[in-house]
Amino acid sequence: MEADTQTHSSEENGSITRPTGWLYKKWKIGPITIPWIASPPVQLVFVSLVCFLCPGMFNAVNGMGGGGQIDPSVSNDANTAVYATFAVVGFFAGTITNKLGTRVALAFGGIGYSVYVASYLSYNHNQNRGFVIFAGVLLGTCAGLLWTAQGAIMMAYPPEHSKGKYIGWFWMIFNLGAVIGSLIPLGLNIHTTTNSTVSDGTYIGFLILTILGACLATLLVNPKLILREDGSKVIMMKNPTWKTEIMGMVEVFRTDTYIVLLFPMFFASNWFYTYQFNSVNLAQFNTRTRALNNTLYYLMQIVGAFIFGYALDITAVRRTLRAKVAWVVLFVLTMVIWGGGYDFQKGYTREMVNAGSDTPDDPSDDYVKMDWTSSGYIGPMFLYMFYGFYDAAFQTAVYWYMGAMTNNSRKLANFAGFYKGIQSAGAAIYWAIDNTGVPFMNELASTWGLLAGSLLFALSVILMKVRDHVPIEDDLQFSDETIADVVAQTPKESVAHKDTTESEKQ
């Protein structure tokens, strides 16, 4: 491997200056050239790997249903704590992240995932429910910052024509973490055909990976040092203070009031996890089959993110048309996939699953759960796979819509904070509802109706606010930077700008 140490006076068109220093060196590995560290693609990979190791493992644990426990009540309580805290912190997380910086926010966020996994390992031995719930509260705080920083980077760093691909690639790498995380309990429980709690080894594996993720976050570069291939920079505040960031959040509601019409989509975007993980995967399948379903679920998330990410960036089609087509596709998928879920749900009830059990929501030993060798497993398997595909499609589209409305990292951090905060409020409510023993069919109906309704609310925003291109002047209105600060200039243009500035002073 060798470094491209040449100080470029130009890039591609022969006019873009690239700074010197190790952050801006290109690396060549045989025929492959890797962009400089302070470039959007490399930073996206770092962020994706952090989420691969931290939220990815969290998803793998929860995807097992009940956090890997037989009785889901402790997991429901913990996740209610996670998302209730997340909802409050997330709403203000854009302000906090803009002030602290993305690196600190991501590293701090990773710590919460490690403590959360450790609490389940502890619960396996001492049934300390209080520690698990405390870990949920801590994780809600940490996750609010991590996901806000991630969202701002993913939506603000890439150029407009690549936002779909960046979102798609993030979602693919992130969910690869959940796939690998799901393979851990699958491998450890591959011969377990009964319903049982996952082993200590599963939680220990998850714990090690989440700690690595928190450490990896320290490799991120300050956003003001990021340089795109065309020489342009990220739009942000030069010197953010707590006052300017709090006022900035207020300004978002004044200048971008339309964002409230996306709130139902935000609210719906995590609502369905409780139903899928507990009311389908945990309720109907034994331990090893739950692990297999979990693996397939996240594999299909990768497929969904790839398809939607690249489709949303088809440059031959105007962005406004792509936005409308994506909405239609999402609405059709909502009707078809959740319609299939309704047909499957007609075959069992919560009472059937729990009949004969002394503990609410603790499946009865008399209820025989489906194994991958069972007759009729293929249909439910594909349904669960399409649930994963739909999740990736929905989340990718929501991020892309927000990214299509502005390129300002400061504003996008607030958008991401609103998104994750409101999303988490929905999740907190649903985890608490599931603990009350509400019928499975009612859960499915609420999920299906909320998803379809949220798309209808969002339609007017998509039609009116998504433009083929956002003028640089509009993005700069929300910052203290100038065009000269963020747009690539030739050496001649830089001199001319300097001369103009000096004459204006005179």
C-alpha positions as CSV (number, residue, x, y, z in Angstrom):
1,M,0.0,0.0,0.0
2,E,1.4,3.4,-0.9
3,A,0.2,7.0,-0.3
4,D,-0.6,9.5,-3.0
5,T,1.6,12.2,-1.4
6,Q,1.4,14.5,-4.4
7,T,0.1,18.0,-3.5
8,H,-2.6,18.4,-6.1
9,S,-3.1,21.9,-7.5
10,S,-6.1,20.4,-9.3
11,E,-8.7,17.6,-9.2
12,E,-10.4,16.1,-12.2
13,N,-11.1,19.3,-14.0
14,G,-7.6,20.7,-13.3
15,S,-8.8,23.5,-11.0
16,I,-9.6,22.2,-7.6
17,T,-7.0,22.5,-4.9
18,R,-6.7,19.7,-2.3
19,P,-4.9,20.5,1.0
20,T,-1.7,18.8,2.0
21,G,-1.4,16.6,5.1
22,W,-2.2,13.0,5.9
23,L,-5.9,13.6,6.2
24,Y,-6.0,14.3,2.4
25,K,-3.7,11.6,1.1
26,K,-5.2,9.1,-1.3
27,W,-4.1,5.5,-0.7
28,K,-3.5,2.9,-3.4
29,I,-3.8,-0.8,-2.8
30,G,-3.0,-2.4,-6.1
31,P,-5.5,-1.2,-8.6
32,I,-7.8,0.2,-5.9
33,T,-7.6,3.9,-4.9
34,I,-9.0,4.8,-1.4
35,P,-10.2,8.4,-0.9
36,W,-8.5,10.5,1.7
37,I,-9.6,10.1,5.4
38,A,-11.3,13.5,5.5
39,S,-13.6,12.5,2.7
40,P,-17.4,11.7,2.9
41,P,-17.0,8.1,1.8
42,V,-14.4,7.2,4.3
43,Q,-16.2,9.0,7.1
44,L,-19.4,7.3,6.2
45,V,-17.6,3.9,6.5
46,F,-16.4,4.8,10.0
47,V,-19.9,5.8,11.1
48,S,-21.4,2.7,9.5
49,L,-18.9,0.5,11.4
50,V,-19.7,2.2,14.7
51,C,-23.4,1.5,14.1
52,F,-22.5,-2.0,12.8
53,L,-20.9,-2.8,16.2
54,C,-23.3,-0.9,18.5
55,P,-26.9,-0.5,17.3
56,G,-26.3,-3.6,15.1
57,M,-25.7,-5.8,18.1
58,F,-28.6,-4.1,19.9
59,N,-30.9,-5.1,17.0
60,A,-29.5,-8.7,17.0
61,V,-30.3,-9.0,20.8
62,N,-33.8,-7.6,20.4
63,G,-34.5,-9.5,17.2
64,M,-34.3,-12.7,19.1
65,G,-37.5,-11.6,20.9
66,G,-37.5,-10.8,24.6
67,G,-33.9,-9.7,24.4
68,G,-33.0,-13.4,24.2
69,Q,-35.0,-14.2,27.4
70,I,-38.0,-16.6,27.5
71,D,-40.1,-14.1,29.3
72,P,-40.2,-10.8,27.3
73,S,-41.5,-8.6,30.1
74,V,-38.0,-7.5,31.3
75,S,-37.0,-6.7,27.7
76,N,-40.3,-4.8,27.2
77,D,-39.6,-2.8,30.4
78,A,-36.0,-2.1,29.3
79,N,-37.0,-1.1,25.8
80,T,-39.7,1.2,27.1
81,A,-37.1,2.9,29.2
82,V,-34.7,3.1,26.2
83,Y,-37.2,4.7,23.8
84,A,-38.9,6.9,26.4
85,T,-35.5,8.4,27.3
86,F,-34.5,8.4,23.7
87,A,-37.6,10.4,22.8
88,V,-36.8,13.2,25.2
89,V,-33.1,13.3,24.5
90,G,-33.5,12.8,20.8
91,F,-35.7,15.9,20.4
92,F,-32.8,18.1,21.7
93,A,-29.9,15.9,20.5
94,G,-29.3,18.0,17.3
95,T,-28.6,21.0,19.5
96,I,-26.3,18.9,21.8
97,T,-24.5,17.2,18.9
98,N,-23.9,20.4,17.1
99,K,-22.2,21.8,20.2
100,L,-20.2,18.7,21.3
101,G,-19.3,17.5,17.8
102,T,-20.1,14.2,16.0
103,R,-17.0,12.3,17.3
104,V,-17.8,12.9,21.0
105,A,-21.5,12.1,20.4
106,L,-20.8,8.8,18.7
107,A,-18.2,7.6,21.2
108,F,-20.5,8.5,24.1
109,G,-23.4,6.8,22.4
110,G,-21.5,3.5,21.9
111,I,-20.9,3.2,25.7
112,G,-24.6,2.9,26.3
113,Y,-24.9,-0.1,24.0
114,S,-22.2,-1.9,26.0
115,V,-23.9,-1.4,29.3
116,Y,-27.2,-2.5,27.9
117,V,-25.8,-5.8,26.7
118,A,-23.9,-6.3,30.0
119,S,-27.2,-5.9,31.9
120,Y,-28.7,-9.0,30.1
121,L,-25.5,-11.0,30.9
122,S,-26.0,-10.0,34.5
123,Y,-29.7,-10.9,34.3
124,N,-28.9,-14.4,33.3
125,H,-27.3,-14.9,36.7
126,N,-29.1,-12.7,39.2
127,Q,-32.4,-11.6,37.5
128,N,-31.7,-8.0,38.5
129,R,-34.5,-6.3,36.5
130,G,-33.5,-2.9,38.0
131,F,-30.1,-3.0,36.3
132,V,-31.6,-3.9,33.0
133,I,-34.0,-1.0,33.2
134,F,-31.3,1.4,34.3
135,A,-29.2,0.3,31.3
136,G,-32.2,1.1,29.1
137,V,-32.4,4.6,30.5
138,L,-28.7,5.1,29.9
139,L,-28.9,3.7,26.4
140,G,-31.7,6.0,25.6
141,T,-29.6,9.0,26.5
142,C,-26.5,7.7,24.6
143,A,-28.5,6.5,21.5
144,G,-30.1,9.9,21.1
145,L,-26.7,11.5,20.5
146,L,-25.3,8.6,18.5
147,W,-28.2,8.5,16.0
148,T,-28.4,12.2,15.6
149,A,-24.7,12.5,14.8
150,Q,-25.0,9.6,12.4
151,G,-28.0,11.1,10.7
152,A,-26.3,14.5,10.2
153,I,-23.2,12.9,8.7
154,M,-25.1,10.6,6.4
155,M,-27.4,13.3,5.0
156,A,-25.0,16.3,5.0
157,Y,-21.7,14.9,3.9
158,P,-22.5,13.5,0.4
159,P,-23.2,15.7,-2.7
160,E,-26.9,15.9,-3.7
161,H,-26.6,13.3,-6.5
162,S,-25.2,10.6,-4.1
163,K,-27.4,10.9,-1.0
164,G,-29.5,7.8,-1.8
165,K,-26.4,5.7,-2.3
166,Y,-24.8,7.0,0.9
167,I,-27.9,6.3,2.9
168,G,-28.2,2.8,1.3
169,W,-24.6,1.9,2.0
170,F,-24.9,3.0,5.6
171,W,-28.0,0.9,6.0
172,M,-26.3,-2.1,4.4
173,I,-23.1,-1.9,6.6
174,F,-25.1,-1.2,9.7
175,N,-27.5,-4.2,9.1
176,L,-24.6,-6.4,8.3
177,G,-23.7,-6.0,12.0
178,A,-27.1,-7.3,12.9
179,V,-26.7,-10.2,10.5
180,I,-23.4,-11.2,12.1
181,G,-24.9,-10.6,15.5
182,S,-27.7,-12.9,14.6
183,L,-25.3,-15.6,13.5
184,I,-23.9,-15.7,17.0
185,P,-27.0,-17.0,18.7
186,L,-27.8,-19.1,15.7
187,G,-24.5,-20.9,15.9
188,L,-24.7,-21.3,19.7
189,N,-28.3,-22.6,19.6
190,I,-28.3,-24.5,16.4
191,H,-29.2,-27.7,18.1
192,T,-31.7,-26.1,20.6
193,T,-35.2,-27.1,19.4
194,T,-36.9,-26.0,22.6
195,N,-37.7,-22.5,23.8
196,S,-34.8,-21.3,26.0
197,T,-32.8,-18.2,27.1
198,V,-29.7,-17.5,25.0
199,S,-26.4,-18.4,26.6
200,D,-23.8,-16.2,28.3
201,G,-21.5,-16.7,25.4
202,T,-24.0,-14.9,23.1
203,Y,-24.1,-11.8,25.4
204,I,-20.3,-11.8,25.9
205,G,-19.8,-11.8,22.2
206,F,-22.2,-8.8,21.8
207,L,-20.5,-7.0,24.7
208,I,-17.0,-7.2,23.2
209,L,-18.3,-5.9,19.8
210,T,-20.1,-2.9,21.3
211,I,-17.0,-1.9,23.2
212,L,-15.0,-2.0,19.9
213,G,-17.7,0.2,18.3
214,A,-17.4,2.9,21.0
215,C,-13.6,3.0,20.5
216,L,-13.9,3.2,16.7
217,A,-15.9,6.4,16.9
218,T,-12.7,8.3,18.0
219,L,-11.4,8.0,14.5
220,L,-13.9,10.4,13.1
221,V,-12.7,13.7,11.7
222,N,-14.1,17.2,12.6
223,P,-16.8,18.1,10.0
224,K,-15.1,21.4,9.2
225,L,-12.1,19.4,7.8
226,I,-14.3,17.3,5.4
227,L,-13.5,17.8,1.7
228,R,-15.7,16.4,-1.1
229,E,-14.3,15.2,-4.4
230,D,-15.3,18.4,-6.1
231,G,-13.6,20.5,-3.5
232,S,-16.7,21.7,-1.7
233,K,-17.1,21.6,2.1
234,V,-19.9,20.7,4.6
235,I,-22.2,23.6,5.5
236,M,-22.2,24.1,9.3
237,M,-21.7,26.7,12.0
238,K,-18.1,27.9,12.4
239,N,-18.4,28.7,16.1
240,P,-21.5,27.1,17.6
241,T,-22.5,28.0,21.2
242,W,-25.3,26.6,23.3
243,K,-27.3,29.8,22.7
244,T,-26.9,29.6,18.9
245,E,-27.8,25.9,18.8
246,I,-30.9,26.3,21.0
247,M,-32.0,29.3,18.8
248,G,-31.2,27.2,15.8
249,M,-33.7,24.5,16.9
250,V,-36.4,27.1,17.3
251,E,-35.5,28.5,13.9
252,V,-36.1,25.2,12.3
253,F,-39.7,25.3,13.4
254,R,-40.1,28.8,12.1
255,T,-38.6,28.3,8.7
256,D,-39.4,24.7,8.1
257,T,-42.8,24.2,9.7
258,Y,-43.6,21.6,7.1
259,I,-41.4,19.1,9.0
260,V,-44.4,18.4,11.4
261,L,-46.2,16.7,8.5
262,L,-43.3,14.1,8.5
263,F,-43.7,13.5,12.2
264,P,-46.3,10.6,11.6
265,M,-43.7,8.9,9.4
266,F,-41.1,9.4,12.2
267,F,-43.5,8.0,14.8
268,A,-44.3,5.0,12.7
269,S,-40.8,4.1,11.7
270,N,-40.0,2.0,14.8
271,W,-43.5,1.2,15.8
272,F,-43.5,-2.2,14.1
273,Y,-40.5,-3.7,15.8
274,T,-42.3,-4.8,18.9
275,Y,-44.9,-6.6,16.9
276,Q,-42.4,-8.3,14.6
277,F,-39.9,-9.4,17.3
278,N,-42.3,-10.4,20.1
279,S,-45.7,-11.0,18.6
280,V,-44.3,-12.9,15.5
281,N,-40.8,-14.2,16.0
282,L,-40.9,-14.9,19.8
283,A,-44.6,-16.0,19.8
284,Q,-44.4,-18.5,16.9
285,F,-40.8,-19.9,16.6
286,N,-38.4,-21.8,18.8
287,T,-35.0,-20.5,19.8
288,R,-32.9,-21.6,16.8
289,T,-35.6,-20.7,14.3
290,R,-35.9,-17.2,15.9
291,A,-32.1,-16.8,15.3
292,L,-32.5,-17.9,11.7
293,N,-35.4,-15.6,11.1
294,N,-33.4,-12.8,12.7
295,T,-30.5,-13.4,10.3
296,L,-32.8,-13.5,7.2
297,Y,-34.6,-10.3,8.4
298,Y,-31.4,-8.3,8.5
299,L,-30.1,-9.8,5.3
300,M,-33.2,-8.5,3.6
301,Q,-32.6,-5.1,5.2
302,I,-29.3,-5.0,3.2
303,V,-31.1,-5.9,0.0
304,G,-33.8,-3.3,0.6
305,A,-31.3,-0.6,1.4
306,F,-29.3,-1.4,-1.7
307,I,-32.3,-1.3,-4.0
308,F,-33.8,1.9,-2.6
309,G,-30.5,3.7,-2.1
310,Y,-29.5,3.3,-5.7
311,A,-32.9,3.8,-7.1
312,L,-33.3,7.1,-5.3
313,D,-30.1,8.3,-7.0
314,I,-31.0,7.5,-10.6
315,T,-29.8,10.7,-12.2
316,A,-31.6,10.1,-15.5
317,V,-34.9,10.8,-13.6
318,R,-35.5,14.2,-12.0
319,R,-35.4,14.1,-8.2
320,T,-38.9,15.4,-7.8
321,L,-40.2,12.5,-9.9
322,R,-38.1,10.0,-7.9
323,A,-39.6,11.3,-4.7
324,K,-43.1,10.7,-6.0
325,V,-42.3,7.2,-7.4
326,A,-40.7,6.2,-4.1
327,W,-43.8,7.3,-2.2
328,V,-46.0,5.1,-4.5
329,V,-43.8,2.1,-4.1
330,L,-43.8,2.5,-0.3
331,F,-47.5,2.7,-0.2
332,V,-47.9,-0.4,-2.4
333,L,-45.4,-2.3,-0.3
334,T,-47.3,-1.3,2.9
335,M,-50.5,-2.8,1.5
336,V,-49.0,-6.0,0.1
337,I,-46.5,-7.0,2.9
338,W,-48.7,-6.0,5.9
339,G,-51.7,-7.6,4.1
340,G,-49.6,-10.8,4.1
341,G,-49.0,-10.3,7.8
342,Y,-52.7,-10.0,8.4
343,D,-53.3,-13.4,6.7
344,F,-50.6,-15.0,8.9
345,Q,-51.8,-13.4,12.1
346,K,-55.3,-15.0,11.6
347,G,-53.7,-18.3,12.4
348,Y,-52.9,-17.7,16.1
349,T,-53.6,-15.5,19.1
350,R,-51.9,-14.4,22.3
351,E,-54.2,-16.6,24.2
352,M,-53.3,-19.7,22.2
353,V,-49.6,-19.0,22.7
354,N,-49.9,-18.4,26.5
355,A,-52.6,-21.0,27.3
356,G,-51.7,-23.0,30.3
357,S,-48.8,-20.8,31.4
358,D,-48.7,-19.4,34.9
359,T,-46.9,-16.3,33.9
360,P,-48.4,-13.7,31.5
361,D,-46.5,-13.5,28.2
362,D,-44.4,-16.5,29.2
363,P,-45.2,-19.1,26.5
364,S,-46.8,-22.3,27.7
365,D,-44.8,-25.5,27.4
366,D,-47.9,-27.0,25.8
367,Y,-47.7,-24.7,22.9
368,V,-45.5,-26.2,20.2
369,K,-43.5,-23.5,18.4
370,M,-42.5,-23.7,14.8
371,D,-39.1,-25.0,13.8
372,W,-37.4,-24.6,10.5
373,T,-38.1,-28.3,9.8
374,S,-41.8,-27.8,10.5
375,S,-44.3,-28.2,7.7
376,G,-45.5,-24.7,6.5
377,Y,-42.4,-22.8,7.7
378,I,-41.5,-21.4,4.2
379,G,-44.4,-19.0,4.0
380,P,-43.8,-17.3,7.4
381,M,-40.1,-17.3,6.7
382,F,-40.6,-15.2,3.5
383,L,-43.1,-13.0,5.3
384,Y,-40.5,-12.2,8.0
385,M,-37.9,-11.6,5.3
386,F,-40.1,-9.0,3.6
387,Y,-40.7,-7.4,7.0
388,G,-37.0,-6.7,7.0
389,F,-37.0,-5.5,3.4
390,Y,-39.8,-3.1,4.2
391,D,-38.0,-1.7,7.2
392,A,-34.9,-0.8,5.2
393,A,-37.0,0.7,2.3
394,F,-39.1,2.9,4.7
395,Q,-36.1,4.1,6.7
396,T,-34.0,4.8,3.6
397,A,-36.8,6.8,2.1
398,V,-37.4,8.9,5.2
399,Y,-33.7,9.8,5.4
400,W,-33.5,10.6,1.7
401,Y,-36.6,12.9,1.9
402,M,-35.0,14.9,4.7
403,G,-31.7,15.0,2.9
404,A,-33.4,16.2,-0.3
405,M,-34.8,19.3,1.5
406,T,-31.5,20.8,2.7
407,N,-27.7,20.2,2.6
408,N,-27.0,22.2,5.8
409,S,-25.5,19.9,8.4
410,R,-26.7,22.0,11.3
411,K,-30.3,21.9,10.1
412,L,-30.0,18.2,9.2
413,A,-28.8,17.4,12.8
414,N,-32.0,18.9,14.1
415,F,-34.1,17.0,11.5
416,A,-32.3,13.8,12.6
417,G,-32.9,14.6,16.2
418,F,-36.6,15.1,15.6
419,Y,-36.7,11.9,13.6
420,K,-35.1,9.8,16.2
421,G,-36.8,11.4,19.2
422,I,-40.3,11.0,17.7
423,Q,-39.5,7.6,16.4
424,S,-38.4,6.5,19.9
425,A,-41.6,7.9,21.4
426,G,-43.6,5.6,19.2
427,A,-41.4,2.6,20.1
428,A,-41.6,3.4,23.9
429,I,-45.4,3.5,23.7
430,Y,-45.6,0.2,21.8
431,W,-43.2,-1.7,24.1
432,A,-45.3,-0.6,27.0
433,I,-48.6,-1.6,25.2
434,D,-47.2,-5.1,24.4
435,N,-46.6,-5.6,28.2
436,T,-50.4,-5.1,28.8
437,G,-51.2,-8.3,26.8
438,V,-53.1,-6.5,24.0
439,P,-54.2,-9.0,21.3
440,F,-51.7,-9.6,18.5
441,M,-54.3,-8.7,15.9
442,N,-54.8,-5.3,17.5
443,E,-51.1,-4.7,17.4
444,L,-50.9,-5.6,13.7
445,A,-53.9,-3.4,12.9
446,S,-52.3,-0.4,14.6
447,T,-49.0,-0.9,12.8
448,W,-50.6,-1.3,9.4
449,G,-52.9,1.7,9.8
450,L,-50.2,3.9,11.2
451,L,-47.8,3.2,8.4
452,A,-50.4,3.8,5.7
453,G,-51.7,7.0,7.4
454,S,-48.2,8.4,7.9
455,L,-47.5,8.1,4.2
456,L,-50.7,10.1,3.4
457,F,-49.6,12.8,5.8
458,A,-46.2,13.0,4.2
459,L,-47.4,13.3,0.6
460,S,-48.0,17.0,0.6
461,V,-44.4,17.7,1.9
462,I,-43.0,15.4,-0.7
463,L,-44.9,17.1,-3.5
464,M,-44.2,20.7,-2.4
465,K,-40.8,20.6,-0.6
466,V,-38.6,18.2,-2.5
467,R,-36.8,20.1,-5.3
468,D,-34.5,18.9,-8.1
469,H,-31.7,21.0,-6.5
470,V,-31.4,23.1,-3.3
471,P,-29.7,26.5,-4.0
472,I,-26.6,27.1,-2.0
473,E,-28.1,30.4,-0.9
474,D,-31.0,28.6,0.8
475,D,-28.6,26.3,2.7
476,L,-26.4,29.1,3.9
477,Q,-29.3,31.0,5.5
478,F,-29.1,28.6,8.4
479,S,-25.4,29.1,9.1
480,D,-22.8,31.8,9.6
481,E,-20.7,30.7,6.5
482,T,-20.4,32.3,3.1
483,I,-20.3,30.8,-0.4
484,A,-16.5,31.2,-0.4
485,D,-16.3,29.0,2.8
486,V,-18.0,26.0,1.3
487,V,-17.8,26.1,-2.5
488,A,-14.7,24.8,-4.4
489,Q,-12.8,27.7,-6.0
490,T,-9.9,27.9,-8.4
491,P,-6.8,29.7,-7.3
492,K,-7.8,32.7,-9.5
493,E,-11.3,32.8,-7.8
494,S,-9.7,32.7,-4.4
495,V,-7.5,35.7,-5.2
496,A,-10.5,37.6,-6.8
497,H,-12.6,36.9,-3.6
498,K,-9.8,38.2,-1.4
499,D,-9.4,41.4,-3.5
500,T,-13.2,42.0,-3.4
501,T,-13.2,41.5,0.3
502,E,-10.4,44.0,0.9
503,S,-12.0,46.6,-1.4
504,E,-15.3,46.2,0.5
505,K,-13.5,46.9,3.8
506,Q,-12.1,50.1,2.3
